[in-house]
């Protein structure tokens, strides 16, 4: 009986905090919309880093197969493993974003796929190299394909007022296409230096794109955190 009373008493409080959050975000957006657009741009740029650490493989694919003696079946298995790991990452990202906030998950995801990309480039050539490539690519899949987008959406929706959610998230949803195009155009210039150099440059680029979010973006615009209330 005590538990049921406690649950009922918490419901109005949660509803009130949610209403306060929506009101605060709307007022802040209408008074200074430039700040919101600035945050969304930084989130999208950070998300671009994910494509530097995944599109790099598609750029160097032919060179990678030739240098490491990887068959088409092995390469397909590598990609499949990355997608399987991403599904686990998406489940984890949702729970973690609700529990500790999307900003932390963005930083964790970015550091995860940056380190994993460097590890992929560091796998030595040899008979057992494919095992190392699989482990590193699965890690990239978990962090880049799994955690990143869920965390970006979590933070973005904490900043965007409900009345403008559709139109502004529509703009944010262009980040995957823009990020993939930017990564391919930039990294293609380094293909002649070898696939490992491309991967290292991709990791460094992703780190640079992460810094603005780490330095300037908070988990929510108002002091009331909708996702964590």
C-alpha positions in Angstrom: 0.0 0.0 0.0 2.9 2.3 0.8 4.5 1.6 -2.5 1.3 2.4 -4.4 0.9 5.7 -2.6 4.5 6.6 -3.3 4.0 5.9 -7.1 0.8 8.0 -7.2 2.5 10.9 -5.4 5.4 10.9 -7.8 3.2 11.1 -10.9 2.0 14.7 -10.5 5.6 15.8 -9.7 6.9 14.1 -12.9 4.1 15.7 -14.9 4.8 19.1 -13.5 8.6 18.9 -14.2 7.8 17.8 -17.7 5.5 20.7 -18.3 8.1 23.1 -16.8 10.7 21.7 -19.1 8.6 22.2 -22.3 7.7 25.8 -21.2 11.4 26.7 -20.4 12.7 25.3 -23.7 10.0 27.1 -25.7 10.7 30.4 -24.0 14.4 30.1 -24.4 14.1 29.2 -28.1 11.8 32.1 -28.9 14.1 34.5 -27.0 17.4 33.3 -28.5 17.0 30.7 -31.3 20.6 31.2 -32.5 21.9 29.4 -29.5 19.8 26.3 -30.3 20.9 26.3 -33.9 24.5 26.6 -32.8 24.1 23.6 -30.5 22.4 21.5 -33.2 25.2 22.4 -35.7 27.8 21.2 -33.2 26.0 18.0 -32.5 25.8 17.3 -36.3 29.5 18.1 -36.7 30.3 15.7 -33.9 28.1 13.1 -35.6 30.1 13.6 -38.8 33.1 12.0 -36.9 31.2 8.7 -36.9 31.3 8.7 -40.7 35.0 9.4 -40.8 35.4 6.2 -38.8 33.0 4.0 -40.8 33.2 5.4 -44.4 37.0 5.1 -44.3 36.6 1.3 -44.9 34.5 1.9 -48.0 37.1 4.3 -49.4 40.0 1.9 -48.8 38.1 -1.4 -49.5 40.0 -2.4 -52.6 43.4 -1.5 -51.1 42.5 -3.2 -47.9 41.6 -6.5 -49.6 44.8 -6.4 -51.7 47.2 -5.5 -48.9 45.8 -7.8 -46.2 44.8 -10.7 -48.5 41.1 -10.5 -47.4 38.5 -12.4 -49.4 35.1 -11.0 -50.4 33.5 -13.5 -48.0 35.6 -12.3 -45.1 34.9 -8.7 -45.9 31.2 -9.4 -45.9 31.5 -11.2 -42.6 33.4 -8.2 -41.2 30.6 -5.8 -42.2 27.9 -8.1 -40.8 29.7 -8.3 -37.5 29.8 -4.6 -37.3 26.0 -4.3 -37.9 25.4 -7.0 -35.3 27.4 -5.1 -32.7 25.5 -1.9 -33.6 22.2 -3.5 -32.6 23.6 -4.2 -29.2 24.9 -0.7 -29.1 21.5 0.8 -29.9 19.9 -1.0 -27.0 22.6 0.1 -24.6 22.5 3.7 -25.9 18.8 4.1 -25.1 19.1 2.8 -21.6 22.3 4.8 -20.9 20.9 8.1 -22.4 17.9 7.8 -20.2 19.9 7.0 -17.1 22.9 9.4 -17.4 22.2 11.7 -20.2 22.9 11.8 -23.9 25.9 14.1 -23.8 27.9 11.5 -21.8 26.9 8.8 -24.3 28.0 11.0 -27.2 31.4 11.5 -25.7 31.7 7.8 -24.8 30.6 6.8 -28.4 33.1 9.2 -30.0 36.0 8.1 -27.9 35.1 4.5 -28.5 35.0 4.7 -32.3 38.1 6.9 -32.4 40.2 4.4 -30.3 38.7 1.4 -32.2 39.7 3.0 -35.5 43.2 3.5 -34.3 43.3 -0.1 -33.1 42.0 -1.3 -36.5 44.8 0.5 -38.2 47.3 -1.0 -35.7 46.4 -4.7 -36.3 49.6 -6.3 -37.7 49.4 -8.1 -41.0 49.6 -11.9 -40.8 47.8 -15.2 -40.6 45.7 -14.2 -37.6 45.1 -10.5 -38.6 41.5 -11.2 -39.6 40.6 -11.9 -36.0 42.0 -8.6 -34.9 40.2 -6.8 -37.7 36.9 -8.4 -36.6 37.3 -7.4 -33.0 38.2 -3.8 -33.9 35.4 -3.4 -36.5 32.8 -4.9 -34.1 33.9 -2.2 -31.6 33.5 0.5 -34.2 30.1 -0.9 -35.0 29.1 -0.8 -31.3 30.2 2.7 -30.7 29.7 4.4 -34.1 26.7 2.6 -35.6 25.1 1.8 -32.2 25.6 4.5 -29.6 26.2 7.7 -31.6 22.8 8.5 -33.3 20.7 7.5 -30.3 22.8 9.8 -28.1 22.6 12.7 -30.6 18.8 12.4 -30.7 18.7 12.3 -26.9 20.6 15.6 -26.5 18.9 17.3 -29.4 15.4 16.6 -28.1 16.4 17.9 -24.7 17.1 21.3 -26.4 14.3 21.5 -29.0 10.9 22.7 -27.9 8.1 20.2 -28.6 6.3 22.7 -30.9 9.4 22.7 -33.2 10.5 19.1 -32.8 9.5 17.9 -36.3 11.1 20.7 -38.4 14.3 20.9 -36.3 14.9 17.2 -36.1 14.3 17.1 -39.8 17.3 19.3 -40.2 19.4 17.2 -37.8 18.4 14.1 -39.7 20.4 15.4 -42.7 23.6 14.8 -40.7 24.1 11.2 -41.9 24.1 12.1 -45.6 26.2 15.2 -45.1 28.7 13.4 -42.8 29.1 10.5 -45.2 29.7 12.8 -48.2 32.2 15.0 -46.2 34.1 12.0 -45.0 34.4 10.4 -48.4 35.5 13.6 -50.1 38.1 14.4 -47.5 39.6 11.0 -46.9 39.8 10.1 -50.6 42.7 12.5 -51.0 44.8 10.3 -48.7 44.2 6.9 -50.3 47.5 6.9 -52.1 49.3 6.8 -48.7 47.8 3.5 -47.7 44.7 2.3 -46.0 46.3 2.5 -42.5 47.1 6.2 -42.9 43.5 6.9 -44.0 42.2 5.2 -40.8 44.5 7.3 -38.6 43.5 10.5 -40.3 39.9 9.5 -39.9 40.4 9.0 -36.2 42.2 12.3 -35.8 39.4 14.1 -37.8 36.7 12.5 -35.6 38.6 13.7 -32.5 38.7 17.3 -33.8 34.9 17.2 -34.5 34.2 15.9 -31.0 35.9 18.7 -29.2 33.3 21.5 -29.7 30.6 19.3 -28.2 32.8 18.3 -25.3 33.6 22.0 -24.6 30.5 23.9 -25.4 27.4 21.7 -25.3 25.5 20.8 -22.1 23.0 17.9 -21.8 20.0 20.2 -22.0 19.2 23.9 -22.6 17.1 24.5 -19.5 18.1 23.5 -16.0 15.3 20.9 -16.1 16.4 17.7 -17.8 13.4 16.2 -19.5 15.0 12.8 -20.3 16.4 12.3 -16.8 13.5 13.6 -14.7 
